[in-house]
């Protein structure tokens, strides 16, 4: 690694970069610890991901996309999410969701509680939608809410 860095870059520029990388501890490449040298090397020569890593990444992205779609489907069913207006859904996620953070910040491990919460909301919505005159009943039957004036 040292040889490749020394061949690629001039000694002066290498010293300045090392100096900044080590927070002004040293400018000499020989004084770098193995972990520091490895991090410094991969800054200039990034590793190419293997096919296995790419497949795992694609699988994880598809899994997250599927979990998010479950949440959005339930949110749209209960009237919390509208594709033209994300504001009520985002406010709900930030203030009332299980972990109180946006949907895109949830990891795959954190979706269990959120899915449980939305299934519960959907169940309560279905019960309330059977009672005429409730907000849920009007929403389910696509009727405008009456004016109370």
C-alpha positions as CSV (number, residue, x, y, z in Angstrom):
1,X,0.0,0.0,0.0
2,X,2.8,2.4,0.9
3,X,4.6,1.8,-2.4
4,X,1.5,2.4,-4.4
5,X,0.8,5.7,-2.6
6,X,4.4,6.8,-3.0
7,X,4.4,5.9,-6.7
8,X,1.1,7.7,-7.4
9,X,1.7,10.9,-5.4
10,X,4.6,13.3,-4.8
11,X,6.2,13.1,-1.3
12,X,5.2,16.7,-0.4
13,X,1.6,16.2,-1.3
14,X,1.5,12.9,0.5
15,X,2.9,14.4,3.6
16,X,0.3,17.2,3.6
17,X,-2.5,14.7,3.1
18,X,-1.2,12.4,5.9
19,X,-0.8,15.5,8.2
20,X,-4.5,16.4,7.7
21,X,-5.7,12.8,7.8
22,X,-4.0,12.2,11.2
23,X,-5.3,15.4,12.7
24,X,-1.8,17.0,12.7
25,X,-0.1,14.1,14.5
26,X,2.4,13.2,11.8
27,X,3.2,13.7,8.1
28,X,5.4,10.6,7.7
29,X,3.8,7.6,6.0
30,X,6.1,5.3,8.0
31,X,4.6,6.5,11.3
32,X,1.0,5.6,10.4
33,X,-0.6,2.7,12.2
34,X,-1.9,-0.2,10.1
35,X,-5.6,0.9,10.4
36,X,-4.7,4.5,9.6
37,X,-2.7,3.4,6.6
38,X,-5.5,1.3,5.3
39,X,-8.1,4.1,5.7
40,X,-5.7,6.5,4.0
41,X,-5.1,4.1,1.2
42,X,-8.8,3.5,0.5
43,X,-9.4,7.2,0.5
44,X,-7.5,7.4,-2.8
45,X,-8.0,3.8,-4.1
46,X,-11.6,2.8,-3.2
47,X,-12.5,-0.8,-3.1
48,X,-14.8,-2.1,-5.8
49,X,-17.7,-4.1,-4.3
50,X,-17.9,-7.7,-5.1
51,X,-20.9,-9.3,-6.9
52,X,-22.0,-10.9,-3.6
53,X,-21.9,-7.5,-1.9
54,X,-23.9,-5.9,-4.7
55,X,-26.5,-8.7,-4.6
56,X,-26.9,-8.3,-0.8
57,X,-27.3,-4.6,-1.2
58,X,-30.0,-5.0,-3.8
59,X,-31.8,-7.6,-1.7
60,X,-31.7,-5.3,1.3
61,X,-33.0,-2.4,-0.7
62,X,-35.8,-4.5,-2.2
63,X,-36.7,-5.7,1.3
64,X,-36.9,-2.2,2.7
65,X,-39.0,-1.1,-0.3
66,X,-41.4,-3.9,0.4
67,X,-41.7,-3.0,4.1
68,X,-42.2,0.7,3.3
69,X,-45.0,-0.2,0.9
70,X,-46.8,-2.2,3.6
71,X,-46.8,0.9,5.8
72,X,-47.9,3.2,3.0
73,X,-50.6,0.9,1.9
74,X,-52.1,0.8,5.4
75,X,-51.6,4.6,5.8
76,X,-53.4,5.2,2.5
77,X,-56.3,2.9,3.5
78,X,-56.9,4.8,6.8
79,X,-56.6,8.2,5.1
80,X,-53.3,9.2,6.7
81,X,-51.4,9.3,3.5
82,X,-52.3,10.8,0.2
83,X,-49.9,10.7,-2.8
84,X,-50.5,14.4,-3.4
85,X,-50.0,15.5,0.2
86,X,-47.3,13.9,2.3
87,X,-47.5,16.4,5.1
88,X,-50.0,14.6,7.4
89,X,-48.2,11.3,7.0
90,X,-44.8,12.9,7.7
91,X,-46.1,14.7,10.7
92,X,-47.6,11.4,12.0
93,X,-44.3,9.6,11.5
94,X,-42.3,12.3,13.3
95,X,-44.6,12.8,16.2
96,X,-46.6,9.6,16.8
97,X,-44.8,6.6,15.2
98,X,-43.1,4.0,17.3
99,X,-39.6,5.5,17.0
100,X,-40.6,9.1,16.0
101,X,-38.6,9.4,12.8
102,X,-39.3,9.6,9.1
103,X,-40.2,6.4,7.2
104,X,-37.0,6.4,5.1
105,X,-34.9,6.5,8.3
106,X,-36.3,3.1,9.6
107,X,-34.0,0.1,9.2
108,X,-35.4,-3.4,8.4
109,X,-35.1,-4.4,12.0
110,X,-37.2,-1.5,13.3
111,X,-40.2,-2.2,11.0
112,X,-41.8,-4.9,13.3
113,X,-43.1,-2.3,15.8
114,X,-44.1,0.1,13.0
115,X,-46.0,-2.6,11.1
116,X,-47.7,-3.6,14.3
117,X,-48.8,0.0,15.0
118,X,-50.2,0.5,11.5
119,X,-52.1,-2.9,11.6
120,X,-53.6,-1.7,14.9
121,X,-54.6,1.6,13.4
122,X,-56.1,-0.2,10.4
123,X,-58.1,-2.4,12.7
124,X,-59.4,0.5,14.7
125,X,-60.3,2.3,11.5
126,X,-62.3,-0.6,10.2
127,X,-64.3,-0.8,13.5
128,X,-65.0,2.9,13.5
129,X,-65.9,2.9,9.7
130,X,-68.9,0.6,10.5
131,X,-70.5,3.3,12.7
132,X,-72.4,5.8,10.6
133,X,-71.5,9.5,11.2
134,X,-67.9,8.9,12.3
135,X,-65.0,10.5,10.5
136,X,-63.9,7.1,9.4
137,X,-67.3,6.2,8.0
138,X,-67.3,9.4,5.9
139,X,-63.8,8.7,4.6
140,X,-64.5,5.0,3.8
141,X,-67.7,5.9,1.8
142,X,-65.9,8.9,0.2
143,X,-68.4,11.4,1.4
144,X,-67.6,15.0,2.4
145,X,-67.6,15.7,6.1
146,X,-70.7,17.7,7.1
147,X,-70.4,21.2,8.3
148,X,-71.2,21.7,12.0
149,X,-72.2,25.4,11.6
